[in-house]
Amino acid sequence: MNRLIISLLALILIFSCSSQDENKKTPSHIRINNITNDTIPRVTGIGGIFFKSKDPSVIKEWYGKNLGLSTDLYGSVFEFRNANDPDQINYLRWSPFETKTDYFSPSVKEFMINYRVQNIEGLIRNLKSNGVKVIGEIQKYEYGKFAYLIDPDGNKIELWEPVDSVLTKMGGLTTK
């Protein structure tokens, strides 16, 4: 009798766990290898790594010679595929800047990270409502929209809503 009760309880537990798993749904903005129409304001990846250098030309040459980066006037562009749409090419910019640049201002840090985002207007609204220090207005270019903010550590952050197809048409060397 005890074995029967234990067996029934085990079966109930197994079926209740499996039915809970079946009822779990993946949020609409998380899809693996599926194209989505996700417009949630958020970061989607890294768009660029910018840092100060005593001599950007020398450092670009060094990275090209020793690490195989394909460099141009501004640094290197890394080409990669979009995980949700593998036919779409995305880009990440690696750029050394002169030590005296004011591009990172008002931050006094030696680096700045560029984040790829979607729905930059919505993201800026959310950031402002959360009390985040946003610098200036959204800037629009053919290849994307940009906005800037300061994080709690004083780092200037660049947000970029890219138009990768324009960058693809522009061509140029990329590091793959």
C-alpha positions, 0 to 999 in steps of 0.5 A: 500500500505504501509503495502504491501511494509513493508511486502515485505521488511520484507520477503526480510530481512528474506530470505536474513538472512536465506540464509546467515546462510546457506552459513556459513561454519564451518572451517575445523579444527572445528568439533564437535564430528567428527574425523578430519585430522586437522594438523594445528599447534596449542594448543589442550588442557592442558597437564600438570600443574607443580608447586613448593612445599616445600615437594612434597611427603606431598603435593601429600599425602594431595591432595590424602587424601583431594581431592581424587587424585590418585597419583604416584611418579610424582603426578597424571594423569588425564584421559579424552576422546578426544572430537573429538574422544571419543574412544581415551583416553587423559591424563593430568599430575599434578605434584609438583616439589621440590622448588629448581628444575631447570626444570622451568629454565630459568623462575623463576616462581613457576609453568609451564603449559604444552600444548597439541599440534598438529604438533609441528614442524609447531608450532615451525616454526610459533613461531620462525617466530613470534619472540618467544623465543624457548628454545632448540630443539624439544625432541622426546620420545616414548610417544611424542615430547616436546618443550619449550618456554618463554612467554612475562611474563617470564613463561616457557611453555612446548609444548607436542605432545602426543602419548596417546596410548603409555601412555595407554599401560603403564597403572598406576593409573589415576584420573577420 
